[in-house]
Amino acid sequence: MYRIRRTKQANIDLYRIYTYILFDLANPIAADNFISRILKSISNLEYFPYMGKKISNSNVRYIYFKNYLIIYSVKNQNVEIQRIFHKRQNFKNVI
């Protein structure tokens, strides 16, 4: 089993998603449920770390959750969640 770690930026991304749903959409229940479900999706990487598609010739991979891309890398027995982007964001310039 692999260990899941999130970068500071990934935590900020999750927080922004949460606050958007909570305040902009005014739906606290949906905000809690969405974050729970995205974290459950990320936890699948503990057992299947290479299930995501590889980005170019890098060590970086991604999986989709709803309209979000979860960007991560695998090294040794660790999966590092680097960023979480909405699919409409231009994430390739950031990676």
N, C-alpha and C positions, 0 to 999 in steps of 0.2 A: 504494500500500500504506500502511496506517495503522500507527502505532506503538502497541504495547500497553504500558501502564504500570499498576502496581498500587499502591494506597495502602498505607500502613502497616497499616491495619486489615484490608485484604484479605489481606495477608501473614500477619497474626495468625490470621485465619479459616482459611487454608490450613494453618497450623501446628497449629491445634486439631483440624482434621479428621485430619491425619496422625497426631498423637499419640493421638487416640481410637482409630483403627484399629490403630495400633502397640501400644498398651498395654492399652486396655480390651478390644479384641477379640483381642489377642495374635497379630497376624498381620503381621509386618514386610513380607512379600512383597506382600500385598494393599495395605498402606499405600503402598509405593513405586509400585505399579501404578496405584492410584487417583489419586494426585497427578500422575503422568505423564499419565494420560488426561484429567484435568480441565484441565491446562495445555495439552494438545493441543486440547481443545475451545475454550478461550479463544483460542488462536492463530488459530482460524478467523475471529475478529473482525478480524484484520489485513486480510483480503480482503473480508469481508462485515460491516462494522461496524453496519449498520442492520438486520441480520437479527433482532434481538431485538424483543420487544414493548415498546411504550412504556408507561410508568407515568403515568397521568392526563395532566395538561397540563404535564408536566415535560420536562426534557431527559434524564431517566433511563430506561434500558431494562434488560431482563433476558432471559437465556436460561436454559434448564434444562440441567443435566447430572445424569443419574440423579435422585436425590432432592434436588438442590441447585439453588438459584437464584443465578445470577451476575449481580450488579447492576453496571451500568456506564453511563458517559456517553460521548458522542462530541463532541469539539470540535476544530475545525481538522482536523489529520491525526492526532489522538491518540484512542485509546480508553483510558479510565481505568476500571480495575476497582476499584469502590468497596468492595463487600462480597460475601461468599459465605455464603449462609444455607441451612440445612436447610429443606426445605419446611414442616416443622411449626413452625418458629420464627415468631414474630410480627414479621416484618421491616418491616411498614408503619409501625410506630411508631418505628423506628430511622432510616428514610430521611428 
